[in-house]
């Protein structure tokens, strides 16, 4: 249900008022985003999608429209090589590309015109959001007030294994989208990429291992995963409120990782027995749990 188009209402006001923006970062990267300014804005909500999702994913469109209707401007940021952005950068996406994502969020925050800024990330986007909150201590982002992470992986290696070894359709779903993305990248830069020898890999782990040939700075795929693994001490020096939403029945995020994670003055973990991966949807009445909680938090300010 998290990714189902059934959750989208007609007449998405956020989409009707969206305009495309290409963010040029100080490091030379270009990231695609869509900004929907509200005429009477109460603040800015920046949204980050999950792995192989995009600014057009159902959960981003639904969440963005929800906050737009509450009076917030909304920006949906695409990670590198997500959405229709493969042509913008020659180098491949990988999960450790935190600096360019941080710089893009910092640039977008200035669109708030001095009003509060909130960052919400989903799945891998939630992992990025957490790392952005950690970096915020050293390099403050303009007017950033609170960071929210929905179903974020703490250990991407374990998450990848869970995708491969869990329900078959999860592995099929992610592999299909990743391979489609790699083919698109190859068409954009045929002189640099040839994924034909690896495109038939049967698991995400195997494909990750093979694609490491394009990242010579990383010795092994285990070293790569460690670059964006988050542990308890990762959150010891936060200086901004961070709220994580996690479900015990998440099929791709090992819940035991969250049993080891301790809350502190800035980090809060909200747990549900049921909720799946980025779901948390109630049918009667129809609503999304994390939207309700985030709304309560940001409207108290």
Secondary structure, DSSP 8 states (H G I E B T S, - for coil): -TT-GGG--SS-HHHHTEEEEEEE-TTS-EEEEEEE--TT-S-EEEEE--TT--TTSHHHHHHHHHHHHTT-EEEEE--TTSSS-TTS-SS---TT-HHHHHHHHHHHHGGGTTS-EEEEEETHHHHHHHHHHHHTTTS--TTEEEEEEES--S-HHHHHHHHHHS-HHHHHHHHHHHHHHHHHHHHH-TTT---TTTTT-SSHHHHHHHHGGG-TTSSSHHHHHHTT---GGGGTT--SEEEEEEETT-SSS-THHHHS----SSEEEEEESS-TTTT-EEETTEEEHHHHHHHHHHT--
